[in-house]
Amino acid sequence: MPYNAKVFKVMIASPSDVTVERNVIREVLSEWNVIHSDTRKVVLLPIGWETHTSPEMGKRPQAIINKQILKDCDLLVGVFWTRIGTATGDYPSGTVEEIEEHIKSGKPAMLYFSTAPVVPDSVDAAQYAALKAFKDSCKSRSLYETYSGINEFKDKFYRQLQLELNQERYFTEDSAPAGDNASAVSSVADVPAISREARSLLKEAVQDPGGRIYRINSLGGIVIQTNGKGFVEAGNPRSGAMWEGALQELQQSGLIVDRGFKNEVFYVTRRGYEVAELLSP
């Protein structure tokens, strides 16, 4: 069913050497929407110059970007590795200008700096020096995060995005539930709407030493098991369909992830463990 939701625009600011991170940010925002938007009535919309700007004349390029997209964004996520970007005349780079102008507006920003190894010959010394100067300037006026690889970046950004949305007054003042039931409502909102079977499967999976769920095609039909326990009644196609549907629910909600061959092995995600803790015994 349709529902009304508040849309927060998230500006992705970065030089050209972190395109993978830009994609990861979009993936994390999409995952957050899948899990939370229905219950919290909030949608996070990723914004980037490559997808949300249109040709315009009369001003310098970065000023046009600022006018077309930056001024309306609610949260900025900035990421750097070895480059700072192209100078705009007013700032060392377009990315830095986006960050500084966003901060001036009083809106929240999250900054990340990669410490991943790099081939020395591929680094532009002038770019790296300018980036280091900007990073040093942030030490006394921000709390930024570092990461050493894509997986670590995704893990940190996913967790810290939850904290930002739950703790930053910009996102909570207008939409936070009032009264003594606030914490209870927040906890309920953290649990996606999944079936009883999906809940049972998740609660058993988090007890498995490896956090694994196995889905096996056998001559007798589908076998779904975890923690040494089978869930499909042998020879019962309806039971197989029901538990396979529960498996799909968990995957679509981001509570498990497929890491096997032909959908045979699933692992509980960090989000899956968090949700399992909120489920009643």
Secondary structure, DSSP 8 states (H G I E B T S, - for coil): -----EEEEEEEE--GGGHHHHHHHHHHHHHHHHHHHHHH-EEEEEE-HHHH-----SS-HHHHHHHHTGGG-SEEEEEESS------SSSS-HHHHHHHHHHHTT--EEEEEE-----GGGS-HHHHHHHHHHHHHHTTT---EEESSHHHHHHHHHHHHHHHHHH-HHHHTTTS--STTHHHHHHHHTS----HHHHHHHHHHTTSTT-EEEEEEETTEEEEEETTEE-S-TT-HHHHHHHHHHHHHHHHTTSEEE-SSSS-EEEE-HHHHHHHHHS--
